[in-house]
């Protein structure tokens, strides 16, 4: 079974631009979560989607947004990029056979975003 | 929300020695305790987990122990090998409800020296 796939692996953008990152979860997984990883702040939760609906949101500004498609694939978007948005963005999928029962997270290898 | 502390932040051991990493949490409702391993250039991978109805779980060279009263759990790695070198994270949470909004510990950089 293929793992969680994130594209692209690396991305360089300029301040003020916007960026879209993509995540394909493990087949059959219904939940997709996004995390930001930086040396200073560690791993921080961005948001989670389940059955195309956002059901959890972290403490990030509105410039960070996401969505999930009917095939469970997910995208996250960051608008008006700032230097501080430089980070590794990780996507994780989870089976969650029943909506309220949490399952282990399976992470992709991330997208490394550099903002100059 | 959950407050998670992890110690030590860095750990250097000789190959063959044991390593122990401790995770302390604040939310008494937490009942699921996983450990993740992140190798360079990769995402975190679940290596072992435990539910609150169990005090200890072992899988070959790794084990997790839980002290629910004191609200901490630990990762034990025995007979360490160079491939154990990585960053380890804990992420305690509730097994039911709350979704997958995890609070991760700050990570422990383990270095196994030859």
Interface residues (C-beta under 8 A of the other chain):
Chain A: X4 X31 X33 X35 X42 X43 X45 X48 X50 X55 X56 X58 X90 X92 X94 X96 X100 X101 X102 X104 X105 X106 X107 X108 X109 X110
Chain B: X32 X34 X36 X41 X42 X43 X44 X45 X46 X49 X89 X93 X94 X95 X96 X97 X98 X99 X100 X101 X102 X103 X104 X105 X106 X107
